[in-house]
Amino acid sequence: MGVLGWVELRELASRQSRLISETVPAIAEVRGFAEESSRVVAMAPDLAAVTTDPVRRERADFLFRQVDALRDRIARYESTGRQLPTALSRSETQVRAGITRLDLLVQQRLDTERRQRRLLDEGLAATTELLDIADTLAANAEVAASAGVASLYDIWNQRDRLNATLDKLIEVDLFRLGQMFELRAHVAEIALLLNRIGETRDQRQLEALRADLVARVGIVTRRVATVPDHSRAQRALTLLRVITPAAASPPGTEDFPGVTARLIALDEQADAAQSDLRDAALRLDTEAAALADSIVTRTTIAAEAAQAAIQTTLVL
């Protein structure tokens, strides 16, 4: 009986040594999955919210380092001869793919924002010059109307000429003066619309603003066509082409509303990618915790078996 007990205890000591040397490091590796996945969950919103390319690269590199650390932990775990659960390995792949997709969307969003700002600057510069032209045209119309009014004093006793001058003053000079003031008001409103389009992040509001912009550009174009100063009229029409949106404004259109529509779409896609990345990281965390619990359970069962073996040895 003593010999049998000695053999049993020696085997028990061997099993316990293997348990300590293999199980404890395995639990540490699995718990490390949760650490890396938690960092991914914490840093994913920072990547989605960056405003410059250097910061984007920094955040993306950090997240990829966390995934690389996960891969290294998986490799060390599998090197012990254990099989990693398929769901856990798949979650690691999904996390890496999610970071890649989010990084690409953020990069596209930053590029689109730069193009949007450039188009906005060009549009505002065009409206500023249009305002100068409108001011000049309004001033010319005002001078012509004033001259017509002043000429009335000279022909006050000449009924035919007085009637003709009054007709011209009312039908031409004052009408043109009103049109030039209206032209200036529409150009100023176009500048406000461009700013509102650049600030909106709602697709329906963008479509309404684009329709308003199209209508006002059409009015200004018609007013410019009646300007007798052909050089200024041609320059105004050239400036209007800079800010005239396309007939439709899908996300692929390269005009200012179209680029804004693409930016809105990219924001929505980045939000969805961020949510998917967070879900994948949380699944990774959950599956890693389940694997750690299973290892602890096996360790507990082994400890209970060891206790039973000791009891058997005592009985022997």
Order of alpha helices (4+ residues) and beta strands (2+ residues): alpha-alpha-alpha-alpha-alpha-alpha-alpha-alpha
